[in-house]
């Protein structure tokens, strides 16, 4: 009877356990609960131990790689030279010395653009300086008008070098220094314009709101890009001040205008053209149907006269309005010494 239960069945040999085997396993587990529980605990513990072992080995490998990398960096740093080295310090000192020399050279070059006091005003007694300024102003206005007459230029009707308020009144004592520097620069500009033949000046005026007193750009009132900046060398790199602003309106031909600009760019003082507007005096172009033929005398040898094209642009006058800022570089009391 027992053999008939274990009879061979070709379709179910490897597909699932026979009912007898399942029955035996259940019977064994029910009869041996403690060993079965211990076997289950062992299997779970073995799986957990294997997982922990694999994790620990992975962490060990990562820690080993990190240790080797840091040990390599430590060995590399330990064999490097100490910073800053002597060569680095020498290069830094050499760079600072060159920058200081360049700064001193620039400062010296800018001092050549200093605007001096006009004439001997500064040599007069303090109480006599206002009167000396007014006398010098009156003399220069007369001289410039005479120059304008002889050269064929035209000045405004009430031309007084932009210092009209001091024609009949003396300046204050504290204003004389700045006004004397203004007179030096304004006199040079006016003479440059008056010496151009055919040039007509319709406006030559200071801008009072910005020229009441000399204001150094090193303060907080100056433009952001021109404020005081202290270099790493420990010296102030700005040493200039605005003496005043001048508004000029003139009409001239293009050649005279070019000469005026060239003169301003090569002036003995620093004159900055902050704003300039140029307009052609002829607003209408030449007509297309106008006669473009140019009359020319026939040569004496009887050959055909050469017809020349007329000049349609380039001979007109230009109306120019410009704003000029007069910049001064006062004497420095603490010139930086060049590092050696």
Helices and strands as residue ranges (DSSP letters): H 2-5, H 19-31, H 33-78, H 86-111, G 121-123, G 126-128, H 129-151, G 164-166, G 173-175, H 176-194, E 200-206, G 208-210, E 215-216, G 224-226, E 241-253, H 254-265, E 270-280, E 317-328
